[in-house]
Amino acid sequence: MTVTNPTSKAPSISVSIVSSNDREDLYAELCYGDTQFGEIALAEDKSKFILKIYILPDMSVLEFDAIEFSASINEAINRLKRLEGLTT
């Protein structure tokens, strides 16, 4: 049984732009609460942005074109809105 405290605020997703000594590029860290779950960086050939999502606990990496991923999420939301009658 899971008990939640209704007055506690749920963690949120945060974005931090990072420059690191062990990398030449800038990248955006994606965190949920205190846990980094992914990053977005410009591809080496500078043709697109790459989204990497880290799968816990073994830190496997899923890698996507960030623009395509964003478009897929927007498409899913729009389809669900239409199916639920929420289209304006």
Buried (B, 14 or more C-beta within 10 A) or exposed (E): EEEEEEEEEEEEEEEEEBEEEEEEEEBBBBBEEEEBBBBBBBEEEEEEBBBBBBEEEEEEEEEBBBEEBBEEEEEEEEEEEEEEEEEE
